[in-house]
Amino acid sequence: MDEVEIHDGVIQVDVSIVSQHLGLEPFEVQRLMREGKLTSRFERGVDEDDGRYRLTFFHGGRRLRLIIDETGQILRQSLVDFGTAA
């Protein structure tokens, strides 16, 4: 699998991207998603961002954001670690 694939409007992200950036083992990602401990958000660009998508993954105090084009190429990525609440 390429890093990000888009087929018929369905976006699939290689688990290694998410696990690596969020500090997880690849096998943990699906389980954490089922448990609601790793969540995601998908946004489609409009106007000047038409043809782009923003994929955001949240786990603990970390947020991974990927900006991709309509071919699935990653244009930008960012990771923010908000730390833990005291």
N, C-alpha and C positions, 0 to 999 in steps of 0.2 A: 504494500500500500504506500502511495505517496503520502507526504505529511498530512495534506488535507485533500479530500476528494469531494466533488459535488456531482450528484447524479439525480436527475429529475427533482431538483429542489431539495434533496436530502444531503446534508453536509456530514461527512465523517472525518474525524480528526484522529490521527494515529495516537494511540494511547501513550507512546513514549514521549511525545511532546508535553502532554499534560503532566504525566508522572515526573518527568525530569524537572520541570520548572516549579512544580508544587512540592517537590521533595518527597515523592512517594515512590513505591515500587509499582511497576506496571500492573501486577496482578491485583493491587489494592483499588485501582481506579473504579472499576465496575461495581465492586462491592460498596464502596463509599458513596457512589452515585445512587445505588439502590437504597441505601440507608439514609439518604438525604444529607449526608455530611460533606459531599462534594456536589456543588450545584453549577449550573451553567445558564447562560443567557445568550440569545441569538438575536441580532438586529440587522435588518437589511437597510442599506444606504438609500437615501433619497436625494433628489436634486443633484448637487455637485458630487455627491458620494454614490450616485446610482452605479450599480455594478460591483459594489463593494459590500462586504459583510463584516460585522464586528462580533466576534465570539469571545465571551468572557466566562472564565471558570473561577469559582470561589471555593476555597478550602481553608478552614481555620481562619487565620488572619491574612491569608495570601489571596491575591487576585492576579490571574494570568489573562491578558487580553491579546487577541490575535486579530489583526485587520487583514482580510484576504480579498483577492479579486474574484471575478466570476469563474476563473480557471482553477481556483484553489491555491494559487500562489500566495504565500505569506508576504505581505508588503511591510508590515510592522508588527512588532510584538513588544509587550512590556510586562513586567512583573513588579507588583507592589506588595511589600510585606508590612502590614499594619501592626504586627506584633500581637501580643496577647493583652487582654483586659486585666487590669490590676484588681 
